[in-house]
């Protein structure tokens, strides 16, 4: 799917919301009532961490777009520490924010804060990660997380040359040795990603095309607490010195996030794999990813990492802003999914954005042409600012 379509969808959603939201403007239904002009309203934005550049980009994008609408913004990052995030959200509520946009570290840990928000009439938008076990979540903006997983599974098959929905021409039959990694079990998305990927990979495991030599195929066995790169590197090292000690080679690794992919690649390189996927007795296995982080985009350009999944954080931020604005104007934001995201208490109306798989050939048309990254940044492997 092209970037143009992404943008068109975002614009269409924004327009339709603007159309149905006009009447309510100025009603100021939340945050204690009364206030109406954006200049009189503030929005708390709570992001999980600055260790991953996607969350920095998300935070900055949401802030910029809200400020462009005239709102005051309180943006905080929580260092992947649950008490820090709880405290930051508490503080935003005490400071009298009129709406909250939260990407949770632990999707179940904010119930007390959300009750306080509800008591103060503050609408809560769950950002990218679903906040669970609370009825006080008003809306969810995210990407189609199951499809992210499907795309990762297909990207692994494509990289290995096995026919799949995205690349029906593959002729490889295997068997290929693969290992599986999943994200953090306290992040609802981790389950969607893994289930999506396994919906594609399990049939190939069942028919013998793919072999998980470690035997570790349950999400609990392959999860990575807090999505930590070092944790993934350590597990890959353990797999190499354990299941692959007999000299058998790993051919592919399902990794759900670029940070984990880099840890996995480091472990593989330290064990003598790579550096390129071409030739050599010990080629780098096909490693997937997610988020199009700049360090990984460079690794893809260099033929070290095979693929990533691009999720345009600018468009997600736009949807969060559209939703916040709708609430603050006394309206309900428009959802495009009212079935899939049950947070344990109720189904949260959601707005899901599409995603795009990026191999080396896609860097230019998908990431550079959309100005997500510049050619210079890809070359350098780091963001310019
Ligand atoms: C996000 C992913 C990200 C991961 C680690 C997930 O909740 O959806 O985009 O890779 O967290 O930060």
Boltz pocket constraint, residues with backbone or C-beta under 6 A from the ligand:
constraints:
  - pocket:
      binder: B
      contacts: [[A, 52], [A, 54], [A, 128], [A, 129], [A, 183], [A, 187], [A, 189], [A, 190], [A, 227], [A, 256], [A, 257], [A, 258], [A, 290], [A, 291], [A, 311]]
      max_distance: 6.0
